[in-house]
Amino acid sequence: MIELAIEFASKSQSLSSPNPAVGCVLMSEDGHVLGQGHTQQAGGPHAEIMALRDAATRGNPVTGATAWVSLEPCSHHGRTGPCCDALIAAGVRKVVASIADPNPLVAGQGFERLRAAGIEVEVGPGAAESRELNIGFFSRMIRKTPWVRMKVAASLDGKTALDNGASQWITSDAARADGHAWRARASAVLTGIGTVLEDNPRLDVRLVDVLRQPHLVVVDSRLETPLDARLFVPGRKLFIYAAVQNEEKKADLEARGATVVYQPGADGKVDLAAMLRDLAQREVNELHVEAGHKLNGSLIREGLVDEFVVYLAPKWIGQGAGMANFGPITDLTQAVALDFVSTDRLGPDLRIVARVRGRDRF
């Protein structure tokens, strides 16, 4: 039954940020599903509440039921009330949860309150799957930084654009739609001012259906973002990180709806590590990077990337822009060691998901 709860949790991935993606299934003593649900948008009901509502809609009493839930029921008042209290009030007999909530406001307190109310609690089934679904939430709570995932689309010889800058389209429609699905699950999409000036992108989710657009983050050291850039969309949060103060331009950008953050580092550049810590405080769980080779290289060089999603087209381009500009290294032991997570065909293209070795050990 925990597999079904995790399946429901996956439906929350592009919906629940900054909250974790959680699924819940209520099961009768004789093994029948009484109600099921998943966490809604921030401020909306959590998985346990949705499952209780579903059971009520079906006319199924839940007294004596077992709640299978993919994450510890919350025990604090945030945007909603405590889910553990709702389960206690409903009269469930047992709660089976995949893993404890890493949020310090919960962190086992939900289990304690359930046990104090006489409810049997079992923890562990599906723990790895639940944690993987919420790798960004766990990262933000434990490391105090988002999970950083870099997306790159390139030819087989690693070129992301021609020498003249043309890059539309190296990969296929199938790969681009899949890339939008990765955008959708992220809390925010990050790019650099070079990409903004060259491509004037929207960097929103268009090729898959979503109810929530990810925030947008721009690394713009000298506040060069044009006021008529397509990035400005009413209702969508836009964070611009700068290194050089320009109060007049800052005021103009913020009048357009952006939030400008000064985060100066060395050589007039943005302190990228400090930016990530700031984004975590702004409740960004997963940060999806779609940038040029310079910013990609800076993020990799500073050890800030956790995972790569690379689309390779069956094309050989020769001269052109590469994936990331960093180095040079002088010894192969200095290379960034990766573990392949998956390799899949998407239309004519190949998608590789690779994780920096050891980055998920927190």
C-alpha positions in Angstrom: 0.0 0.0 0.0 3.0 2.3 0.5 3.6 2.1 -3.2 0.2 3.6 -3.9 0.9 6.4 -1.4 4.2 7.2 -3.1 2.5 7.1 -6.5 0.1 9.7 -5.2 3.0 11.7 -3.8 4.5 11.9 -7.3 1.4 13.8 -8.4 2.5 16.6 -6.1 6.0 17.1 -7.5 5.0 20.0 -9.8 2.4 21.3 -7.4 3.3 21.4 -3.7 6.6 23.4 -3.6 7.8 24.7 -1.2 6.0 21.9 0.7 7.2 18.3 0.2 5.4 16.0 -2.2 3.3 13.6 0.0 0.7 10.9 -0.7 -1.7 9.2 1.7 -3.9 6.1 1.5 -6.4 5.1 4.1 -7.0 1.4 4.3 -9.6 -0.6 6.2 -8.8 -3.4 8.5 -9.9 -5.9 5.8 -7.6 -4.3 3.2 -9.9 -2.0 1.2 -8.9 1.5 0.2 -11.2 4.0 2.0 -9.6 7.3 0.7 -6.5 8.6 -0.9 -4.9 11.9 -1.8 -1.8 14.0 -2.2 -0.6 17.4 -1.1 -2.0 20.4 -3.0 -0.5 23.8 -3.7 1.1 25.7 -0.8 -1.6 26.9 1.5 -3.9 24.1 0.4 -4.7 20.7 2.1 -2.0 18.2 2.7 -2.2 14.6 1.7 -3.7 13.3 4.9 -6.5 15.9 4.7 -7.2 15.0 1.0 -7.4 11.3 1.9 -9.8 12.0 4.8 -12.0 14.1 2.5 -11.9 11.5 -0.2 -13.1 8.9 2.3 -15.9 11.1 3.4 -17.0 11.8 -0.2 -17.1 8.0 -0.7 -19.1 7.6 2.5 -16.4 5.5 4.1 -15.8 5.8 7.9 -12.1 5.7 8.8 -12.3 4.7 12.5 -9.8 1.9 13.0 -8.2 2.4 9.6 -4.5 2.4 8.8 -3.0 5.5 7.2 -0.2 4.8 4.8 1.7 8.1 4.2 4.9 8.8 2.4 6.2 11.3 4.9 5.7 11.9 8.6 2.4 13.7 9.3 3.1 17.4 10.2 2.7 18.5 13.8 2.9 22.3 13.5 0.7 25.1 12.4 2.1 26.5 9.2 -0.1 27.4 6.2 -2.4 24.7 7.4 -3.1 22.9 10.7 -1.3 19.8 11.9 -2.1 16.6 9.9 -1.4 14.4 12.9 -4.2 16.0 14.8 -6.6 15.4 11.9 -5.6 11.7 11.9 -6.1 11.4 15.6 -9.5 13.1 15.4 -10.5 10.8 12.6 -9.8 7.7 14.8 -7.3 5.9 12.7 -5.7 2.9 14.4 -2.3 2.9 12.8 0.0 5.1 10.7 2.7 3.6 8.4 5.0 6.4 7.2 8.0 6.1 4.9 10.3 8.5 6.6 10.6 11.2 9.2 10.1 14.8 8.1 13.5 16.6 8.1 11.8 20.0 8.9 13.0 20.9 12.5 9.4 22.0 13.2 8.3 18.4 12.8 11.3 16.0 13.0 9.6 13.2 14.9 7.1 15.3 16.8 4.3 14.1 14.5 5.1 10.5 15.4 5.3 11.4 19.1 1.9 12.9 19.1 0.4 10.0 17.3 1.9 7.5 19.7 0.8 9.7 22.7 -2.8 9.4 21.3 -2.5 5.6 21.3 -2.0 5.2 17.6 0.5 2.6 16.4 3.3 4.0 14.3 5.5 2.2 11.9 8.3 4.0 10.0 10.5 2.8 7.1 8.6 1.3 4.1 9.4 3.2 1.0 11.9 5.6 2.7 14.4 5.8 -0.2 11.6 6.5 -2.8 10.0 9.1 -0.6 13.3 10.9 0.0 14.2 10.8 -3.6 10.8 12.4 -4.5 11.7 15.2 -2.1 15.4 15.4 -2.5 15.2 19.2 -2.8 13.1 19.6 0.4 15.5 17.3 2.3 18.4 19.4 0.9 16.9 22.7 2.0 16.1 21.4 5.5 19.4 19.6 6.2 22.0 21.4 4.0 20.2 24.8 4.0 20.7 25.0 0.2 18.5 23.9 -2.7 19.2 20.8 -4.7 20.9 22.2 -7.8 20.1 20.4 -11.1 21.7 21.6 -14.3 20.0 20.9 -17.6 22.0 20.9 -20.8 20.9 20.2 -24.4 23.8 19.4 -26.8 25.0 17.6 -29.8 26.8 14.3 -29.4 30.1 16.2 -29.5 29.0 18.4 -26.6 28.1 21.6 -28.4 25.1 23.6 -27.1 25.2 26.2 -29.9 26.9 27.1 -33.1 29.7 29.7 -33.2 27.1 32.3 -34.3 25.0 31.5 -31.2 22.2 29.6 -32.9 20.9 26.8 -30.7 17.2 26.3 -31.7 16.8 23.5 -32.0 19.6 21.0 -31.4 17.3 18.5 -29.7 13.9 17.2 -30.6 10.4 18.1 -29.5 10.3 15.1 -27.2 13.5 16.2 -25.4 12.2 19.8 -25.1 8.9 18.6 -23.6 10.8 16.5 -21.1 12.9 19.5 -20.2 9.8 21.4 -19.4 8.7 18.6 -17.1 11.9 19.0 -15.2 11.3 22.7 -15.0 7.8 22.1 -13.7 9.0 20.1 -10.7 11.6 22.7 -9.7 10.9 25.5 -7.2 12.8 28.0 -9.4 14.6 28.2 -12.7 18.0 29.9 -12.8 19.8 31.5 -15.7 22.5 34.2 -16.3 22.4 37.6 -17.8 24.2 36.4 -20.9 21.3 34.1 -21.8 18.8 36.9 -21.0 20.5 39.4 -23.3 21.1 36.9 -26.1 17.9 34.9 -26.1 15.3 37.0 -24.2 13.8 33.7 -22.9 10.6 33.2 -20.8 12.0 30.1 -19.1 8.4 29.1 -18.0 6.7 25.8 -18.3 4.6 25.6 -21.5 5.0 22.1 -22.9 3.4 20.3 -20.0 0.3 21.2 -18.0 1.0 22.9 -14.6 -1.0 24.8 -12.0 2.2 26.5 -10.6 5.0 28.2 -12.5 8.5 28.0 -10.9 10.1 31.2 -9.7 12.8 32.7 -11.9 16.3 33.6 -10.8 18.8 35.6 -12.8 22.5 36.1 -12.0 23.1 39.6 -13.2 26.2 41.1 -11.6 25.8 44.6 -13.0 22.0 44.8 -13.3 21.9 44.7 -17.0 18.5 43.0 -17.2 16.3 45.0 -19.7 13.1 46.4 -18.3 11.2 45.0 -21.3 12.6 41.4 -20.9 10.1 38.6 -21.3 11.1 37.4 -17.8 8.6 39.8 -16.2 5.3 38.0 -15.8 2.6 39.2 -13.4 2.3 36.9 -10.4 5.6 35.1 -11.1 8.4 35.7 -8.6 11.6 37.0 -10.2 14.8 37.2 -8.2 17.8 39.1 -9.7 21.1 38.6 -7.9 23.7 41.4 -8.4 27.2 42.3 -7.2 27.5 45.9 -8.2 25.1 48.4 -6.6 22.9 50.5 -8.9 20.0 51.9 -6.9 18.3 53.6 -9.8 18.2 50.4 -11.9 17.2 48.4 -8.8 14.2 50.6 -8.3 13.2 50.3 -12.0 13.5 46.5 -11.9 11.5 46.3 -8.6 8.9 48.6 -10.1 8.5 45.9 -12.8 7.9 43.2 -10.0 11.4 41.8 -9.5 13.2 41.4 -6.2 16.8 42.5 -6.5 19.4 41.0 -4.0 22.9 42.3 -3.7 25.2 39.4 -3.1 28.7 40.6 -4.0 31.6 38.1 -4.2 35.0 38.2 -5.7 36.0 40.2 -8.9 32.7 42.0 -9.1 30.8 38.7 -9.5 27.8 37.4 -7.6 28.7 35.1 -4.6 26.9 32.0 -6.0 27.2 30.0 -2.8 25.7 32.8 -0.8 22.9 33.1 -3.4 22.0 29.5 -2.9 21.8 29.9 0.9 19.6 33.0 0.3 17.3 31.0 -2.1 16.9 28.3 0.5 15.7 30.9 3.0 13.2 31.9 0.3 11.9 28.3 0.3 13.5 27.1 -2.9 13.8 23.3 -2.8 15.0 22.4 -6.3 16.9 24.9 -8.4 16.8 24.1 -12.1 19.7 25.7 -14.0 19.4 26.6 -17.7 22.3 28.8 -18.4 25.2 29.4 -20.8 28.7 27.8 -20.6 30.1 30.6 -18.4 27.6 30.4 -15.6 27.5 26.6 -15.9 31.3 26.5 -15.5 31.2 28.8 -12.5 28.6 26.7 -10.7 30.6 23.5 -11.5 33.9 24.9 -10.5 32.6 26.1 -7.2 31.1 22.6 -6.5 27.5 23.9 -6.3 25.9 21.5 -8.8 24.3 18.3 -7.5 22.9 16.7 -10.6 22.9 17.0 -14.4 20.2 16.3 -16.9 21.9 16.2 -20.3 20.1 15.7 -23.6 22.4 14.5 -26.4 21.2 14.8 -30.0 22.5 12.5 -32.7 24.3 15.4 -34.4 28.0 16.3 -34.8 28.5 20.1 -34.9 32.2 20.6 -34.6 33.0 24.2 -33.6 30.6 25.9 -31.2 29.8 26.6 -27.6 30.5 23.9 -25.1 28.4 22.8 -22.1 30.5 24.4 -19.4 33.6 26.6 -19.3 35.8 25.9 -16.3 39.3 24.6 -15.6 41.7 23.8 -17.0 42.4 20.9 -14.6 45.9 19.5 -14.6 45.1 15.9 -13.5 42.2 13.6 -14.1 41.8 13.1 -10.4 40.5 16.7 -10.4 37.6 15.8 -12.7 34.1 16.0 -11.3 33.2 12.4 -10.5 29.6 11.4 -11.4 27.3 8.5 -11.0 24.8 7.7 -13.8 21.3 7.7 -12.4 19.5 6.8 -15.7 19.9 6.8 -19.5 16.8 7.0 -21.7 15.8 7.5 -25.3 13.5 10.4 -26.0 12.6 10.4 -29.6 15.9 10.5 -31.5 17.8 11.9 -28.5 19.4 10.4 -25.4 18.8 11.7 -21.9 21.4 11.1 -19.3 20.7 11.9 -15.6 24.0 12.0 -13.7 24.6 12.9 -10.1 27.8 14.3 -8.6 29.2 11.4 -6.5 28.3 11.6 -2.9 26.2 14.8 -3.2 23.0 13.0 -2.0 24.6 11.8 1.3 23.1 14.2 3.7 
